Amino acid sequence: MDERKEDVSNLDEYVFVPIINPVKNNIDYLYDGQKLIINKEGTKIVEISIPTNAKHITKITPKNNHKIKIRNILILFGYAVDEDTLGLVQTLDLFTHVDGVLVNGRITMLSHSLSKQEIIFSKDNNLNELYFLRKSSKLELQNDVKISLITTLKIVRKSTLCSLRNINKEKLKERLKGIIDLYGIKNEEDIEKLVVKLSHVIWYNNI
């Protein structure tokens, strides 16, 4: 039998990190300089190793007058998030979706209740089949891309559409600290603007 495997040695690795209500679900997004960590109720459930000089596809950058520019937040259709585990569940319903950031890195630790699903995109595809919120005008890939999704097995039931709106902003800022630190946002006014903007743009279905 002639088995041929594609060469996947020259890949840029990315992880889709869903952003869900961290206050309601007692979740902390933490960043220690090389690792993005997601804790639930004080227990680490996900660890992502971030390379030096990371090339994140989701961009968050401060501008003049404390404006924040957010580009390429990934909207993953046909999925909902299980708030008990933070794992993605495939629903086969294109009206369900999860929003999140697409960060350059690889998963180095997962809770036993979670799994990893990997998808490889050719650089020639340029991720055109993915839907990005506030898409950058130029999204050029230098290498093929592997995207890891954090998934779980769960009975698909009726989902609920949720957002980050109407959440205490100080608590939201505290829980999302890892996302803020990951993108190097340090000025307090910039942080406030980022939290407000995320609270308006992030929506997701949960089951």
C-alpha positions as CSV (number, residue, x, y, z in Angstrom):
1,M,0.0,0.0,0.0
2,D,1.4,3.4,-1.0
3,E,0.7,5.7,2.0
4,R,1.8,9.2,1.5
5,K,1.9,11.8,4.2
6,E,2.1,15.5,3.7
7,D,5.1,17.3,5.1
8,V,3.8,19.2,8.1
9,S,7.2,20.1,9.5
10,N,7.0,23.7,8.4
11,L,3.8,24.9,10.1
12,D,2.9,27.9,12.1
13,E,0.8,26.7,15.0
14,Y,-2.2,28.5,16.3
15,V,-4.8,27.9,19.0
16,F,-8.4,29.1,19.0
17,V,-9.1,30.5,22.5
18,P,-12.8,31.1,23.1
19,I,-13.7,34.2,25.0
20,I,-16.7,33.5,27.3
21,N,-18.2,35.2,30.3
22,P,-15.3,34.7,32.8
23,V,-17.2,36.1,35.8
24,K,-20.2,33.9,35.6
25,N,-18.1,30.8,34.9
26,N,-15.3,31.6,37.4
27,I,-12.6,31.5,34.7
28,D,-9.3,33.3,34.7
29,Y,-7.2,34.0,31.6
30,L,-3.6,34.3,32.8
31,Y,-0.3,35.1,31.0
32,D,3.1,34.6,32.5
33,G,5.2,35.8,29.5
34,Q,5.5,32.5,27.6
35,K,2.3,30.7,28.5
36,L,-1.3,31.6,28.2
37,I,-3.2,29.7,31.0
38,I,-6.9,29.2,31.5
39,N,-8.0,28.4,35.0
40,K,-11.5,27.4,36.1
41,E,-12.4,27.7,39.8
42,G,-8.7,28.0,40.5
43,T,-7.7,24.8,38.6
44,K,-5.7,24.9,35.4
45,I,-7.6,23.4,32.5
46,V,-5.6,24.7,29.5
47,E,-2.0,25.8,29.0
48,I,-0.7,27.2,25.7
49,S,3.0,27.8,25.0
50,I,3.5,31.1,23.2
51,P,6.7,31.5,21.1
52,T,9.0,34.4,21.2
53,N,8.1,37.0,18.6
54,A,4.6,35.5,18.3
55,K,2.6,36.2,15.1
56,H,-0.9,36.2,16.4
57,I,-3.6,36.3,13.8
58,T,-6.0,38.1,16.1
59,K,-4.5,41.6,16.5
60,I,-5.1,44.0,19.4
61,T,-3.2,47.2,19.2
62,P,-3.4,50.5,21.1
63,K,-3.6,53.7,18.9
64,N,-3.4,57.4,19.6
65,N,-5.8,58.9,22.2
66,H,-6.2,55.6,23.9
67,K,-8.1,54.0,21.0
68,I,-7.9,50.2,20.7
69,K,-7.8,48.5,17.3
70,I,-9.1,44.9,17.2
71,R,-8.8,42.8,14.1
72,N,-9.3,39.2,13.2
73,I,-11.5,37.9,16.0
74,L,-12.5,34.5,14.7
75,I,-16.1,33.5,14.6
76,L,-16.3,29.8,14.6
77,F,-19.7,28.7,13.2
78,G,-21.3,25.4,13.8
79,Y,-20.0,25.2,17.4
80,A,-21.1,26.1,20.9
81,V,-19.1,26.1,24.1
82,D,-19.6,23.9,27.1
83,E,-19.3,26.3,30.0
84,D,-18.6,23.5,32.4
85,T,-15.3,22.6,30.6
86,L,-14.7,25.5,28.2
87,G,-14.6,22.8,25.4
88,L,-16.1,23.4,22.0
89,V,-19.0,21.2,21.0
90,Q,-19.8,20.7,17.3
91,T,-23.5,21.4,16.8
92,L,-23.9,21.0,13.0
93,D,-26.1,24.2,13.3
94,L,-24.6,27.1,11.4
95,F,-26.7,29.5,13.5
96,T,-24.5,28.7,16.6
97,H,-21.1,30.2,16.9
98,V,-18.3,31.0,19.3
99,D,-16.0,34.0,19.2
100,G,-12.4,34.0,20.2
101,V,-8.8,35.0,19.6
102,L,-6.5,33.0,17.3
103,V,-3.1,33.1,19.0
104,N,0.3,31.8,17.8
105,G,1.2,28.9,20.1
106,R,0.7,25.2,20.9
107,I,-1.3,23.4,23.5
108,T,1.0,21.9,26.2
109,M,-1.6,20.9,28.8
110,L,-5.3,20.0,28.7
111,S,-7.7,18.9,31.4
112,H,-8.7,15.2,31.1
113,S,-12.2,16.3,30.1
114,L,-10.9,18.1,27.0
115,S,-9.5,17.1,23.7
116,K,-7.6,18.7,20.8
117,Q,-8.9,18.9,17.2
118,E,-6.4,20.0,14.6
119,I,-7.0,21.6,11.2
120,I,-4.3,22.4,8.7
121,F,-4.7,25.2,6.2
122,S,-2.4,25.8,3.2
123,K,-0.8,29.2,3.1
124,D,-2.3,29.5,-0.4
125,N,-5.8,29.2,1.1
126,N,-5.0,32.3,3.2
127,L,-7.7,31.3,5.6
128,N,-10.4,32.7,3.2
129,E,-12.9,30.0,4.4
130,L,-12.8,31.3,7.9
131,Y,-14.9,34.3,9.1
132,F,-13.2,37.1,11.0
133,L,-14.8,40.0,12.8
134,R,-13.3,43.3,11.8
135,K,-11.0,41.5,9.4
136,S,-7.6,43.0,8.6
137,S,-7.2,44.2,5.1
138,K,-4.1,42.1,4.7
139,L,-3.9,38.6,6.1
140,E,-0.8,37.0,4.6
141,L,0.5,33.7,5.6
142,Q,4.2,32.8,5.3
143,N,3.8,29.1,6.0
144,D,1.0,26.6,6.2
145,V,-1.1,26.9,9.4
146,K,-2.3,24.4,11.9
147,I,-5.1,25.5,14.1
148,S,-5.9,23.6,17.3
149,L,-9.4,23.7,18.7
150,I,-10.1,22.8,22.4
151,T,-13.1,20.4,22.2
152,T,-15.2,18.1,24.4
153,L,-17.8,15.5,24.0
154,K,-21.2,16.6,25.2
155,I,-24.9,15.9,24.3
156,V,-26.0,18.7,22.0
157,R,-29.0,20.4,23.6
158,K,-30.6,23.8,23.0
159,S,-28.0,26.5,23.1
160,T,-28.2,30.0,24.6
161,L,-26.8,33.1,23.0
162,C,-24.5,35.0,25.4
163,S,-22.2,38.0,25.5
164,L,-19.9,39.9,27.7
165,R,-22.4,42.8,28.1
166,N,-23.8,43.9,31.5
167,I,-20.8,42.5,33.4
168,N,-19.0,44.5,36.1
169,K,-16.1,46.0,34.1
170,E,-13.6,45.8,37.0
171,K,-14.3,42.0,37.4
172,L,-14.2,41.5,33.7
173,K,-10.8,43.3,33.5
174,E,-9.5,41.2,36.3
175,R,-10.6,37.9,34.8
176,L,-9.4,38.8,31.3
177,K,-5.9,39.9,32.5
178,G,-4.2,37.2,30.6
179,I,-5.6,38.3,27.2
180,I,-4.7,41.9,28.1
181,D,-1.1,41.0,29.1
182,L,-0.7,38.7,26.1
183,Y,-1.1,41.7,23.8
184,G,1.0,43.9,25.9
185,I,-1.7,46.4,26.8
186,K,-0.4,48.3,29.8
187,N,-1.9,51.8,29.9
188,E,-4.9,51.9,32.2
189,E,-7.0,53.9,29.7
190,D,-6.2,51.4,26.9
191,I,-7.2,48.5,29.2
192,E,-10.5,50.2,30.0
193,K,-11.2,50.8,26.3
194,L,-10.3,47.2,25.4
195,V,-12.6,45.7,28.0
196,V,-15.5,47.9,26.8
197,K,-14.8,47.0,23.2
198,L,-14.6,43.3,23.9
199,S,-17.9,43.4,25.9
200,H,-19.6,44.8,22.8
201,V,-18.1,42.5,20.1
202,I,-18.0,39.1,21.8
203,W,-21.0,36.8,21.4
204,Y,-21.2,33.0,21.7
205,N,-23.6,30.1,22.1
206,N,-23.3,27.9,25.1
207,I,-24.9,24.6,25.9
